[in-house]
Amino acid sequence: MVTASVRIAGLSVLLLVGCKPNLDQTVSIIESPIVLAVRSDPPEGAPASPVQFTALYVDDTGPVVQAPLDWAFCSARDPLANLGPVNPKCLEKAGTWLAPLGVGVQVHGKLPDDGCR
């Protein structure tokens, strides 16, 4: 006859095997060009001060040096009803709230005078 402790040990082994995580996720595989990060130099600037932005733009072969990234400052205030980090208008291609900055992986410009409002 099987003792209670052997049954508990066997049941524990079955439970541990049943909790194996699914490691077949491919979330970190890059299949198409994407911006992974943006670096600002200086990291924080005063209004109307010069700044340089550099994008870490990669594709399935690695970092891309030349890319058609179109940069602009967005002055549209984020509405209180929006749960996202920025106003959805900032994702549009054109508008009076966008101040063009340049095209490419790295751009230089000045921060807006009213950037802290």
N, C-alpha and C positions, 0 to 999 in steps of 0.2 A: 504494500500500500504506500502511496506517495504522501509524504508529510506536507503539512501546511507551508512550511518554509520553502520547500522545493517548488511548490505551486506558485508561491508569491514571486520567487526568483525567476521562474519561467515566464510568468505574466509580465514582470518588469522588463525582461529582455524583449518580449514581443512589443511592448509599448514603446521602448526606445527605438526599435527597428522601424516601427510605424511612424515615427516623428522625423524621419530623415528629410532634410530640406531639399527643395528642387534647385540644383545648381546649374541647370541648363539655360539660364537666362543670358541673353546676349545684349543687354542694355548698354554695355560699354563699348560695343563694336560700332565703329564709325563707317557708314556705308555711303554717305553723301556729304558734300561740303557743309560745314557748320562753324559758327563762332562759339568757341569754348569759353573765352574770357576776354575782358578788355582791361588794359592797364592805362592808368592816367598818370602823367608826370608833369607837375607835382600831383600827389594823390588828392590833395585838397587845395583849391585855389580861391583867391578872393575874386569878387566880381571884377570884370574887365581885365583880369590877368591872363597872360599867355599860358596855354596848356597844350600838351601833346597826347594824343590817344593812339594806342597800338592794340590791334585785335589779334588774338590767337585764333587764326582761321585755319582749319585743317580739313583734309579730305581723307580718303582711304589709304593714301600713300604717305601722309604725314603733313607737316606744316606747309601752307601755301604762301608764297612770298608776294605774288601779284593776285589781287582779288578785286572784283567790282563792288566793294562795299561803299555805300553812299551814306556819309555821316551828316547829321544835323542836330542842333540843339532844339529841344521841344519846350516851348513856353506855356503849353496848355496845362492848366491846373487840374489836378486829379480830383474829380468830384467825390464828395463824401459817400455817395451811394456805390461807388466802384470799389470792389473788394481787391482788385489787383494793385500792383505796385506803381503803375503809371496810367495816365489817361489813355484810353484806347485810340484817341486821335493821334497820339505820338507814333503809332504803327502805320499810319497812312503815308503815302508817297509824296503828297503835296498838301500845302495849307499855309495860311498866314501865320500859324503858330510855330512853324519850322524855320529855323535860321540855318541855311546850308553851311557846312564846315569843310567838306572836301570829299574826295573819292580815293579809295585804296585801303591797304592794311594799316597804314600809319598816316595820321593827319595832324596838322598844327592849326591853332586858332586861338581866339580869345573867348573867355567865358562871357556870357551876357551880363550887361550892367545890372539887370533886375533878376539875376539868377537865384538870389536868396529870398525873394519875396514869398 
